[in-house]
Amino acid sequence: MNLRYLLLVSTLVTACVFSSCSSAGESQEVKDYKVQCDRGDVIGCFNLGVMYEDGDGVKQSNTEALNYYGKACDLKDEDGCENYARMKKKR
């Protein structure tokens, strides 16, 4: 299993333990990742892709997942490219 994925999952679990995990509005974590991604941070883009693909902390959306994996791939992230290609094949 991908190390970044494990780190993301552990971060999400920790965040849910210490804060509410309600679906109302975006969590601070999602907002932070979006800011990071907008600034060209590949980890923020990749993590958003995982979150949207799995519906962890956000409403599940393959369209959004594909978008963020694509951004990670554009930033030369191998895992982002692999996930983008895998999801693109499913369409």
N, C-alpha and C positions, 0 to 999 in steps of 0.2 A: 504494500500500500504506500502511496505517495506520502512522504514526510510532511509536505506542506498541508496536505489534506488532513493528516492526523493532528497537526498543530491547529488548523482551523476548527476541527471538531472539538478539541479540548478547550479552545478559546470560547466557542459557542456554549459548551456545557457550563463552563465557569461563569460566563456572563449570565446564563439563565439561573444559576444558583444564587447569584448576588443581585439580580435585578429581575424585573418582571419580563416574561417572554411573551407578552401579548402581541397580537398581530395588529393592534391599533397603532397606526403611524410607523415610521421607520425608527429602528433602534439607533442609538448613538453609534454603535459598531458599523451598521450599514452606512450611515451618513459619513463616518470616517473613511471607510473603504471607498466610497464614491469620490470623496475629495482626493484621496490618494490616487485613485485610478485616473481622475481628471488631470492630475499633475504628472501622469506618466509612470506611476509606480505599478510595476507588473504584478506584485503580490496583491495589491488592492484589487486589481482587475480580475486576477485569477480567483481570489477568494469570493468575490461577488458572483462569478460564474458558478462556483460550487454551491454557494448559498441558494441561488436561484434555481439551479438544477435540482437540488435536493429539497427545496422549500424550507431551509433552515433559517429561521428568523425573518423570512420574507415569504410572500405568496409565491408558490412554485410557478415558474415561467420558463419554458424551454427557449422562448424567444429572447428573454433577457439573459439567460445563461449563455446562449449562443453569441449574443452581443458582447458580453464581457469576456468570454473565452476568445472571441475574435480580437478584442483589444489587447488581451494578453499576448496573443500570437503575433499581432502587429509589433509588439514590444520585444519580439524574439524569444518568448517563453515556450520552451519545448512542450511542457505539459499543457499549456493553454492551446497550442497548435493541435496536439493529439486529441484533446477534449473537443475542440472546435470541429475537427475532421470527423470524429466519432458521432457527434450530434448531427452534423450536416448530412451524414449518410442515412440517418434515421428519417429524415424529412422526405 
